[in-house]
Structures are given as C-alpha cells and as structure tokens.
Amino acid sequence: MKVSDIIKKLNLKVIAGEEGLNNEVTGGYTSDLLSDVMGNADEGQVWITLQTHRNVMAVASLKEVAAVIIVKGLEAEESTISQSNDEGIPLLSSDLETFELSGQLYQILHE
C-alpha cells in the first residue's frame, strides 16, 4: 500500500512532502516521544503523532518513515513543513484523535 492510498482511505490532508506520496507503507507507529520513535519505529512505517515541531521531520528522516500524520487538526510549524518538503517525506493531517486514527490505520493495513 502506498501513502496516497492511506490518504484516500483515512481522508487525510496533505500538508507537505508531496514528493513522497508513492512511498510504500509497511506498517504504522504511534508515539509522541521522539526518543521512543528513534528507538522503535521501522523504515516504511507511517508515524502518528501530535508533535508539530521541526524535530519530528529530523526523526522521520533518520528512521526513513513513509509519512508522518499529525492528529487532532493541529497545525505544523513552518519549519516542519519546509523540512518535510526538503526530505520528501509526506506530512499529513487528521482531525481525529490519536487512538481512533491508529485503529483505523491498523484496520486498513490488515485488510
């Protein structure tokens, strides 16, 4: 499944990083603690978080995640958006709560 498929199925908004919409998705990871993501997320996963600062994209790039989804309709900082475009890692947004979005992502990845 590609990031573009996830966007359609979860009704996500693309904030930045359109270059990576064809990234292959291998799973999902949900955490707001950057050190947790650095230690446990895997390449190709979609990372769900409420963090909006630029360090999110630094960790996303380090771990080579397929995309980052920001929950609760929170708005990413300009530096985060810029880095998303530079890295080619899609930065997405959802109005859903973390728990609900994580469950929906799990379901579509296991269909």
Phi and psi in degrees as a GROMACS rama.xvg file:
@    title "Ramachandran Plot"
@    xaxis  label "Phi"
@    yaxis  label "Psi"
@TYPE xy
-101.4  162.534  LYS-2
-57.3189  -39.6335  VAL-3
-60.3579  -33.6824  SER-4
-67.8962  -41.8258  ASP-5
-61.0933  -41.9279  ILE-6
-58.8514  -46.4282  ILE-7
-66.1716  -46.502  LYS-8
-70.1867  -29.1492  LYS-9
-105.08  4.1176  LEU-10
54.1607  52.3894  ASN-11
-91.504  155.704  LEU-12
-100.315  133.834  LYS-13
-87.4529  119.698  VAL-14
-91.4304  -44.3011  ILE-15
-164.116  175.18  ALA-16
75.0833  31.1053  GLY-17
-55.6943  -24.7256  GLU-18
-57.616  -26.837  GLU-19
-98.7636  15.1606  GLY-20
-65.4217  -16.7608  LEU-21
-96.545  9.03395  ASN-22
-59.2775  140.637  ASN-23
-81.1314  133.879  GLU-24
-99.4141  125.6  VAL-25
-105.901  -10.847  THR-26
168.472  -165.069  GLY-27
-137.154  156.735  GLY-28
-143.887  131.855  TYR-29
-120.379  119.382  THR-30
-168.42  150.309  SER-31
-109.304  -0.883041  ASP-32
-100.308  112.066  LEU-33
-58.3872  -40.2045  LEU-34
-64.7828  -32.718  SER-35
-65.2234  -44.6248  ASP-36
-63.9902  -43.6212  VAL-37
-60.5501  -35.5177  MET-38
-86.4367  -19.8771  GLY-39
-131.192  -20.85  ASN-40
-72.885  150.443  ALA-41
-112.378  155.119  ASP-42
-54.6067  136.814  GLU-43
88.074  -6.11749  GLY-44
-78.9865  156.74  GLN-45
-94.7072  124.758  VAL-46
-97.6987  123.605  TRP-47
-104.217  127.756  ILE-48
-154.778  164.736  THR-49
-105.179  -0.336922  LEU-50
-70.3001  141.275  GLN-51
-126.522  -1.58145  THR-52
-84.7006  166.678  HIS-53
-63.7763  -23.2181  ARG-54
-62.3737  -23.0138  ASN-55
-57.9305  -45.0381  VAL-56
-72.7486  -29.9399  MET-57
-63.3912  -44.7264  ALA-58
-68.5709  -41.2822  VAL-59
-58.7302  -40.7422  ALA-60
-68.9049  -44.9488  SER-61
-57.3964  -43.709  LEU-62
-88.175  -5.61555  LYS-63
54.312  47.7696  GLU-64
-70.649  158.757  VAL-65
-75.5759  -34.4293  ALA-66
-167.809  163.135  ALA-67
-121.021  132.059  VAL-68
-114.345  124.144  ILE-69
-95.6966  128.96  ILE-70
-93.7554  175.99  VAL-71
61.3697  18.4211  LYS-72
67.601  16.7577  GLY-73
-66.4483  150.561  LEU-74
-103.821  132.004  GLU-75
-71.5369  147.854  ALA-76
-68.4267  154.828  GLU-77
-57.7846  -38.7548  GLU-78
-66.0382  -31.9784  SER-79
-68.6505  -43.7409  THR-80
-61.8396  -45.2735  ILE-81
-61.4524  -44.4732  SER-82
-68.4614  -33.8718  GLN-83
-59.3912  -45.1705  SER-84
-65.4838  -40.7667  ASN-85
-63.6649  -40.1194  ASP-86
-83.5948  -19.6806  GLU-87
72.2178  24.9851  GLY-88
-105.202  118.315  ILE-89
-59.5845  134.863  PRO-90
-110.616  116.576  LEU-91
-117.788  165.367  LEU-92
-138.01  146.78  SER-93
-139.864  147.001  SER-94
-83.6609  -8.64614  ASP-95
-72.228  158.847  LEU-96
-73.8518  157.375  GLU-97
-55.4861  -46.9295  THR-98
-59.3042  -47.9176  PHE-99
-65.6278  -45.6949  GLU-100
-64.9562  -40.4837  LEU-101
-60.6236  -42.6944  SER-102
-63.3565  -42.0584  GLY-103
-66.6794  -40.9119  GLN-104
-62.2426  -43.6609  LEU-105
-56.9071  -45.6282  TYR-106
-61.7694  -46.5898  GLN-107
-71.7399  -26.493  ILE-108
-77.0359  -16.6814  LEU-109
-113.438  20.3453  HIS-110
